[in-house]
Amino acid sequence: MRFRRIYWVTEQLDEQGRSEVTGVFTSIPDLIELGLGVREISEKKASFRVSLCELDSKDLPLLTLEAPGFEDFEAKLQPFLGTGEFSREEYNSLADALQSRTF
């Protein structure tokens, strides 16, 4: 098993932009299955954000995608396809999932 250096972090935001982390996921399949969508236990329902973060780093996330439009999704994820962090199939699955979810 390969040790992952990047993780997907999901957050829900309120109207003032304050966030609540709702999950941390090591793979796109887990992100899609478990992480996408609004958690009913959270009171923060104004927006939804997904960030790709490097482990053990004080730097900003590698990328951030925010609902409702997830602007520049393809351009932001394209550089990661060549690194082996995820496959074209996972990329396509995530694109489909983000476009089909209502946040």
C-alpha positions as CSV (number, residue, x, y, z in Angstrom):
1,M,0.0,0.0,0.0
2,R,1.3,3.4,-0.9
3,F,1.5,6.2,1.7
4,R,-0.6,9.1,0.5
5,R,0.9,12.6,0.8
6,I,-2.2,14.5,-0.2
7,Y,-5.7,14.4,1.3
8,W,-9.1,15.8,0.4
9,V,-10.7,18.0,3.0
10,T,-14.4,18.8,2.9
11,E,-15.9,21.8,4.6
12,Q,-19.3,23.4,5.0
13,L,-19.5,27.2,5.3
14,D,-22.1,29.6,6.8
15,E,-23.2,32.9,5.3
16,Q,-20.2,34.7,6.8
17,G,-17.7,32.3,5.3
18,R,-16.9,30.5,8.6
19,S,-16.2,26.8,7.9
20,E,-16.6,23.5,9.6
21,V,-14.5,20.6,8.5
22,T,-16.8,17.7,7.7
23,G,-14.3,15.1,6.5
24,V,-10.8,14.1,5.4
25,F,-10.4,11.5,2.7
26,T,-7.4,9.7,1.2
27,S,-9.0,8.8,-2.1
28,I,-11.4,10.1,-4.7
29,P,-13.8,7.1,-4.4
30,D,-14.1,7.8,-0.6
31,L,-14.5,11.5,-1.2
32,I,-17.3,10.8,-3.6
33,E,-19.0,8.1,-1.5
34,L,-18.6,9.6,1.9
35,G,-17.6,13.3,1.6
36,L,-19.7,15.0,-1.0
37,G,-23.0,16.5,0.2
38,V,-24.3,18.5,3.1
39,R,-24.2,16.8,6.5
40,E,-27.4,17.4,8.3
41,I,-25.7,17.7,11.7
42,S,-24.0,20.9,10.5
43,E,-25.6,24.3,10.8
44,K,-23.3,25.7,8.1
45,K,-25.2,25.2,4.9
46,A,-24.4,28.3,2.8
47,S,-21.7,26.7,0.8
48,F,-19.5,23.6,0.4
49,R,-15.7,23.5,-0.2
50,V,-13.3,20.7,-1.1
51,S,-9.6,21.3,-0.8
52,L,-6.6,19.1,-1.7
53,C,-4.0,19.4,1.1
54,E,-0.5,18.2,1.5
55,L,0.2,16.1,4.6
56,D,2.4,17.7,7.3
57,S,2.5,21.1,5.7
58,K,1.9,24.6,6.9
59,D,1.3,25.8,3.4
60,L,-2.1,26.7,1.9
61,P,-4.1,23.9,0.2
62,L,-2.8,22.7,-3.2
63,L,-6.2,23.6,-4.6
64,T,-9.7,24.6,-3.4
65,L,-13.0,24.0,-5.1
66,E,-16.2,25.7,-3.9
67,A,-19.9,25.1,-4.6
68,P,-22.1,25.8,-6.3
69,G,-20.0,26.0,-9.5
70,F,-16.6,24.5,-8.6
71,E,-15.0,27.0,-10.9
72,D,-12.0,26.0,-12.9
73,F,-12.3,22.4,-11.7
74,E,-10.7,20.9,-14.8
75,A,-7.8,23.4,-14.9
76,K,-7.1,23.0,-11.2
77,L,-6.9,19.2,-11.2
78,Q,-5.2,18.7,-14.5
79,P,-1.6,19.1,-13.1
80,F,-2.3,16.2,-10.7
81,L,-3.1,13.7,-13.4
82,G,0.5,13.3,-14.4
83,T,1.8,12.8,-10.8
84,G,0.1,9.4,-10.3
85,E,-1.9,10.8,-7.3
86,F,-5.1,9.8,-9.2
87,S,-6.1,8.4,-12.5
88,R,-8.1,9.8,-15.4
89,E,-11.0,7.5,-14.4
90,E,-11.0,9.0,-10.8
91,Y,-10.8,12.5,-12.3
92,N,-13.8,11.8,-14.5
93,S,-15.7,10.3,-11.6
94,L,-15.1,13.3,-9.4
95,A,-16.1,15.7,-12.2
96,D,-19.4,13.8,-12.7
97,A,-20.0,13.7,-8.9
98,L,-19.3,17.5,-8.4
99,Q,-21.6,18.4,-11.4
100,S,-24.4,16.2,-10.3
101,R,-24.5,17.2,-6.6
102,T,-26.7,20.0,-5.3
103,F,-25.2,21.8,-2.4
